[in-house]
Amino acid sequence: MVFSYMARASDFPAPMDDVILTVSGDIKANSGKDIDFDRAMLAALPQSEINTGTPWTEGVHNYKGVLLKDLLKAVDSQGKEIIARALNDYQTTLTIQHVDEDGALVAMEEDGQALTVRNKGPLWVIFPLTDHPELNVPSIHSAMIWQLRAIVVNP
């Protein structure tokens, strides 16, 4: 499936496969209604990569996905913070400024393999800890939410 988000943000198609992420809250896309993403829809957004280690993995790995700031731009986010919620209802709050400055990635792949629920997927928020050691602190670790399922944008 190929489509472009360069058109009006309100033109998000309906997911064709299992929904892996729902974005809601203070967004203008889809007239402010929740936006459900399947894997193909997320893959159609601009893709980025981060090579980094994490406290939960050995060595440096390559993570591929969409930068959180690009995802928020695609849904025409109007808020100043987001609440990210995992499949197990763990949640964390991030400011939009924090997301923009620190390069958070919504990873869908690790070392070329799709992330699954068994290995912290299908989505995992990753920060570039190796390239930016100042981010390798507990407050950022708690923001690196795995099994991400929903994002709520708050004013």
N, C-alpha and C positions, 0 to 999 in steps of 0.2 A: 504494500500500500504506500503510495507516494502522495503527499499533499504539502502545501506550503502554509506556513504561519505568517508569511509576509503580507497576506491579505488582511482583511479586518480580523481583529482578534476574536470577534463574536462568531466567526465561521468555523469553530471547532467541530469536526465531525463526531458522530457517535462512535464509541469504541467498537471494533470488530472482533475483539478477543477479550480475554479476562481483564478486568480493571485491576491495575496494580497501584494506582495512585489517584486520590481525589483531592482537588484543590478547591477551597471554598473561602468565603469571607469577603474581605474588602477588595474585590476584583471587578473589573469592568467587562471582561470577556464574557461572552454568552449572557449578556445582560445581568451580570452579577450572580448567575446561577452556578451551582457546583459544576466543576469540569472534571470528568473522569478520563483518565489516560490508560490505555493499554501500552504494552511494550513498544509496538510499532509507532504509536503517536509520540512517545518520548524519544524514540530513536530518530524521528523526523525533525526534531529540534536541533539547533546547532550542537555538535558533539565536541567534547573536550576530554583531555586525559591528564591524569596526575600519576606520577611515580612517587610512591611514598611508603614508609613503614607506618605501622600503627601499634598501639599497645597490645592488640589482640592477635597480631600476626607475626610471623618470623620473617625478617628480611624486608626488602623493598619489593612492592608489587605495583603493577600497572592497573589503574582503575580508569574506566571509560564510562562516560555518561554526559549528562547535561549540567552545566553550571547552574547552581540554584538561582543566581541572579538572572540568567537567561530564561529559565522556566518562569520566574516571577514576571519578567518582562513580557513573555508570550501571553500570559493570562491578564496582562494589563493591571498588575498589582498596584493598589493605591495605598497600602498600609505601611506601617513603620516597624512592625514586628510580625514574626510568624510563630505559630505553634506547630511543631512537627510531632506526629503521633505514629507509634509503631503498631504492628499487629498485636502485640501483647499489652497495648494501652500505655506503655511507657511514653512519656512526652517530654519535650524540651522546648524552650523558647529562645529564639534568636532575633536580634534586631536586624532590620534590612541593611543598616550601615555595616554591621558585622559581616553579613553575608557578602555584601559588595566588596569590602576591603580584604577579606581573608580567603576568598576563592573556594567556597564550599562547592563540592561536586555531588550531584545525585548520581551515584555510580550504579550502573546496570551490569557491568562486567568487571571481573578481576582476572588479569593475565589472559584476556581473550575469551574467557568462559563466562556465560551468563551467571549472575548471582542467583542463588536459589534460597529458599527459606532455611535450608540446612547450613548454608554458608553466608549468613547475614543478609540475604536478599529477600525479595527480588530487587530492593533498592537500599542503598547504604549511603548516608551522607558522609563524605570523606573530605578532610581538610589536608592541605599539602604540608604535613608535619616535617617531612625530611628537608624540604627546601626552606621552610620557615620554622626553625626550632623554637621561636618565641610562642608558636601556637601549640607546642607540645606540653600543654598544661591541663590539669583536671577539668577546668571550666570548658575547654574545647573538647576534651575527651567526652564529656557528658553530652555535648552537642552532636557528636558523631553517631547519630541514631541509625541503627540497622533495622532491617525489616520495616522500613518506612512504608506507611500506608496512606497517611493523610497529612495535608498541610492546610492550616487555617490562617489566613492573612487577617491580622487585626489592625485597626486604625492607629 
